[in-house]
Amino acid sequence: MVVMRARDAAEEHRAATPLELFFDLCFVVAVSLAAAQLHHALTEQHVGAGLLGYLMVFFAIWWAWMNFTWFASAYDTDDAMYRVTTLVQMAGALVLAAGVPSAADHQDYLVITLGYVIMRLAMVAQWLRAGAADADRRFTARRYAAGISVVQIGWLLRLLLPPAWGLAVFFVLMIAEVAVPAWAERSVQTTWHPGHIAERYGCFTLIVLGEVVLGSTGALREAAEEGGHLGGLLSLALAGVVIVFAMWWLYFDRPAEDLLTSLSMSLRWGYGHYLVFASIAAVGAGLEVSVDVVTGHSRLPAVAAGWTVAVPVAVFLLVVWLLHVRPRHESGWLAWLFPLVAVLILATPFTHAAVYLTAVLLAALVTAKVLPRR
């Protein structure tokens, strides 16, 4: 068995491995199911409950993915033990995905909690192995293992509590989860690789964008098979494609690894991607709602249906602005285009052409970003 030593944070040509990409694909199954449940809730006018359930489920997906990603950046040995432990985490992700419908429809969190705990306990095993081999960061690794273990006990105990306590306890445990890395890294930091981290986040962004395209295409296909509404569906498909392409362009406009210069900045950048990933997947749900509106299968009023796309797109723009644009201290009117366009997009539902105007505004934002560089 290979000794799990810390990797060099300045290692050249560090790239995502096939195992990491496979890991991402298993998690995207859960993302796809969470977005599908959000689409169903929005169409049935269960907006508040559907959105809250979606954000809670997405936290579990994102947090387990993020923890492995940063660990792998520092300790990926790619030996048999590492692969088996990672495969266990992937199996936990599939269990979590299987529990998404029950959690969304019936507030039954048993399966999704078991899947999450499987993933996290496998992560504990990884940290204990790292701590045994890396003497310089042993205390940090053991802090991670202890913190994660304690919080997992909390998640299991939450299943025994009355339903009325469930939401409050969820937020307490969520805060405890996100506090573990900040607490563990206070002594000696792990040797994560900035370029590798930026690439891994970019890969997951691409996969979530792909799920938006796949989900929207499926909805359009099913609607077209029913017959009718062809003109409306084709124009909606074009607008949806423009929105997704523009989101890709804006996220990948400039490399991000130069922004990961300190622990505090990296934590803000890494944690902020919860909203990046969740908003992208929610755009897919919103586009599917728009298909339902065109075909007469949605109970939502036109303005509310417009917000199912406008709100996540606006959130995406604001978070990308905060994480990718503002830290570069760009000056001039271009630096404020992202929040301006986000505000304009939030107003589009009142025109009853929200998806189309959102596409136009995003295309204009991309053009404004590109032209000054010519």
Residue pairs with C-beta under 8 A, 6 or more apart in sequence:
1 79
1 80
1 81
2 77
2 79
2 81
2 82
3 77
3 133
4 75
4 77
4 82
4 129
4 130
4 132
4 133
4 134
5 75
5 77
5 133
5 134
6 74
6 75
6 130
6 134
6 136
6 137
6 190
6 191
7 14
7 73
7 74
7 75
7 76
7 191
7 193
8 191
8 193
9 74
9 191
9 192
9 193
9 194
10 193
11 193
14 193
14 195
14 196
15 196
15 199
16 196
16 199
16 200
16 203
17 76
17 78
19 78
19 83
19 86
20 69
20 72
20 76
20 200
20 203
21 203
22 90
23 65
23 68
23 86
23 89
23 90
23 93
24 65
24 203
24 204
24 207
25 207
26 90
26 93
26 94
27 61
27 64
27 65
27 93
27 204
28 207
28 208
28 210
28 211
29 93
29 94
29 97
30 57
30 61
30 93
30 94
30 96
30 97
30 100
31 58
31 61
31 208
31 211
31 277
31 281
32 211
32 214
32 215
32 281
33 97
33 100
33 101
34 54
34 57
34 58
34 61
34 100
34 104
34 281
35 54
35 211
35 212
35 215
35 281
35 282
35 284
35 285
36 215
36 285
37 50
37 53
37 54
37 57
37 100
37 101
37 104
37 105
38 50
38 51
38 53
38 54
38 104
38 281
38 282
38 285
39 215
39 284
39 285
39 288
39 289
40 50
40 104
41 47
41 49
41 50
41 51
41 53
41 54
41 104
42 50
42 51
42 285
42 286
42 289
42 300
42 308
43 289
43 292
43 297
43 298
43 299
43 300
44 50
44 299
45 299
45 300
45 304
47 304
50 104
52 167
53 103
53 104
53 107
54 104
54 278
54 282
54 285
55 278
56 103
56 170
57 100
57 103
57 104
57 112
58 274
58 277
58 278
58 281
59 174
59 274
60 96
60 112
60 116
61 93
61 96
62 273
62 274
62 277
62 278
63 177
63 178
63 274
64 89
64 92
64 93
64 96
64 116
64 119
64 120
64 123
65 93
65 204
66 270
66 273
67 120
67 123
67 148
67 181
68 86
68 89
68 119
68 123
68 126
69 197
69 200
69 201
69 204
70 181
70 190
70 192
70 197
70 270
71 123
71 126
71 127
71 130
71 190
72 86
72 200
73 192
73 193
73 196
73 197
73 200
74 130
74 190
74 191
74 192
74 193
75 126
75 130
75 134
75 190
76 82
81 129
82 126
85 122
85 125
85 126
85 129
86 122
88 118
88 122
89 118
89 119
89 122
89 123
91 118
92 115
92 116
92 117
92 118
92 119
92 120
92 122
93 115
93 119
94 115
95 111
95 114
95 115
95 118
96 111
96 112
96 115
96 116
96 119
97 115
98 111
98 115
99 108
99 109
99 110
99 111
99 112
99 113
99 114
99 115
100 112
102 108
102 109
102 110
102 111
102 112
103 109
103 111
103 112
107 163
107 166
109 158
109 159
109 166
110 159
113 155
113 156
113 158
113 159
116 155
117 152
117 155
117 156
120 148
120 151
120 152
121 148
121 149
121 152
123 148
124 144
124 145
124 148
124 149
124 152
127 141
127 142
127 144
127 145
127 148
128 141
128 142
128 145
130 137
130 141
131 137
131 138
131 140
131 141
131 142
131 145
132 138
134 141
136 188
137 188
137 189
137 190
137 191
139 187
139 188
140 184
140 185
140 187
140 188
140 189
140 190
141 184
141 190
143 180
143 183
143 184
143 187
144 180
144 181
144 184
147 176
147 179
147 180
147 183
147 184
148 180
150 176
151 173
151 176
151 177
151 180
154 169
154 172
154 173
154 176
155 173
158 166
158 169
158 170
158 173
161 169
178 271
181 267
182 267
185 263
189 263
192 266
194 257
194 258
194 260
194 261
194 266
195 257
197 257
197 260
197 266
197 270
198 255
198 256
198 257
198 260
199 257
201 256
201 270
201 273
202 251
202 252
202 256
204 277
205 251
205 252
205 276
205 277
205 280
206 248
208 277
208 280
208 281
209 244
209 247
209 248
209 280
211 281
211 284
212 244
212 280
212 281
212 283
212 284
212 287
213 241
213 244
213 284
215 284
215 285
215 287
215 288
216 237
216 240
216 244
216 284
216 287
216 288
216 291
217 237
219 287
219 288
219 291
219 292
220 233
220 236
220 237
220 291
223 229
223 233
223 291
223 294
223 295
224 230
224 233
226 295
228 295
229 294
229 295
232 294
233 291
233 294
233 295
235 356
236 287
236 290
236 291
236 294
236 355
238 359
239 355
239 356
239 358
239 359
240 287
240 290
240 355
240 359
242 359
242 360
242 362
242 363
243 283
243 287
243 309
243 313
243 355
243 358
243 359
243 362
244 283
246 359
246 362
246 363
246 365
246 366
247 280
247 283
247 313
247 316
247 362
249 366
249 369
250 317
250 320
250 338
250 362
250 365
250 366
250 369
251 276
251 320
251 324
253 324
253 369
254 324
254 328
256 269
256 323
256 324
259 265
259 269
259 323
259 324
259 327
259 328
260 266
260 269
265 327
268 323
269 323
272 319
272 322
272 323
273 319
273 323
275 315
275 316
275 319
276 316
276 319
276 320
276 323
278 312
279 312
279 313
279 315
279 316
279 319
280 312
280 316
282 308
282 311
282 312
282 315
283 309
283 312
283 313
283 316
285 308
286 308
286 309
286 310
286 311
286 312
287 309
287 355
289 298
289 300
289 305
289 308
289 309
290 305
290 308
290 309
290 355
292 298
292 300
292 305
293 300
293 302
293 305
298 305
300 308
302 349
302 352
303 349
303 350
303 352
304 349
305 349
305 354
306 348
306 349
306 350
306 351
306 352
306 354
306 355
307 346
307 349
307 354
309 354
309 355
309 358
310 345
310 346
310 348
310 349
310 354
310 358
311 346
313 342
313 345
313 358
313 362
314 342
314 343
314 345
314 346
315 342
317 338
317 339
317 341
317 342
317 345
317 365
318 338
318 339
318 342
320 338
321 338
321 339
321 342
325 335
325 338
326 335
334 368
334 369
334 372
337 365
337 368
337 369
338 365
341 361
341 362
341 364
341 365
344 361
345 357
345 358
345 361
345 362
348 354
348 357
348 358
348 361
351 357
